[in-house]
Amino acid sequence: MSDALPGRKRIALVAHDSKKLALAEWADFNREVLAAHDLVATGTTGTVLEYELGLPVERLQSGPLGGDQQIGAMISEQSVDMLIFFWDPLEAQPHDPDVKALLRLASVWNIPVATNLASADFLVSSPLMHSAYARVIPDYGEHLSRPTATRRTDATG
């Protein structure tokens, strides 16, 4: 199945506390590119970006309070087209399972993901950034139609 990503994309921006400054500096450097798109971010990151960029940013909950999961839900609903997540791979986070789930959902729904400065630079400098892109959405019909385990209800169970 295919779904065209529009020329104007909805970009989710997330950063762990130790990476917020790096994301803010990257976003400021790429302000013109980001201004052509719709931005959504987890709580504090969104506040920092809105202040630094002077651009509207839809702010969700803080990551540990559910913001990562909100973005994950938006990805699964196909209402986020790209994820830029400056995460700190060297510091344990209280919401590490949410981080892993968010990155998994981005992969499941085949959206572009940047997890550091270099990959974010490559994404926003791609010629595909400002044009429509025919994203292939995997067909999960077979997965969804698999029978689920049921509890035994006979006399021996």
PyMOL commands that set and color helices and strands:
alter all, ss='L'
color gray80, all
select helices_A, chain A and resi 17-29+31-35+43-53+63-65+67-76+96-108+117-124+127-130+141-145
alter helices_A, ss='H'
color red, helices_A
select strands_A, chain A and resi 2-5+10-15+38-41+57-59+82-86+113-114+133-136
alter strands_A, ss='S'
color yellow, strands_A
deselect
rebuild
show_as cartoon
